[in-house]
Amino acid sequence: MASRILGFCFAALLCVIMLTLALELLAAIWGWLLLITGIVGAVWLGALFYRRWRDRW
């Protein structure tokens, strides 16, 4: 029983460490992610408007 509790505590600690590292990575690159998302969204909207403008029949 103690072995299972220790295993669970180790797994919980490992999860907390991995989540902390993931959040630090996300905090380091969130600006670039927003920029890329904005560029992709602008290109997609441009293509959508262009297609609707060309097919105005």
N, C-alpha and C positions, 0 to 999 in steps of 0.2 A: 504494500500500500504506500509506503514512504517513497518507494522508487517511482511509482506513478505520479505522485504529487511533485516530486523533484523534476521529473520529466516534463510535467505540465508547466511548472515554473520556468524551466529552461526554455521551453517553446514560447511562452508568453514574453520572456525577456528578448528572445531572438526576434519575435514579431515587432516589439517596440523599437528595437534597434533598426530593423529594416524599414519600418515606417518613418522613423526619424531621418534616415538616409534618403529615402524617396522624397520626403518633403524638402530637405535641403537641396536636392537636385532640382526639384520643381521650382523652388524659390530662385535658384541660380539662372534658370533658363526661361522663366515665365514671360519675360519681355520679348524674347525671340519667338516664343510660341504664339503670342498675340500678334506680332508682326506678320508671321507666316500665315496665320489664320485670316488676318485682314487682307493680305494680298490675294490669297486663294478665293476669299469671298468676293473681292472686287472683280477679279477675273471672271468668276462664275456669274456675277450679276451683269457684267459687261456682255458676256456671251449670251445670256438670257435676253437682255434688251436688244442686242443686235439681231438675234434670231426672230424676235417678235417684230422688230422694225422691218426686216427683210420679208416677212410673211404677212404683211398687212392686208392681204387681199380679203 
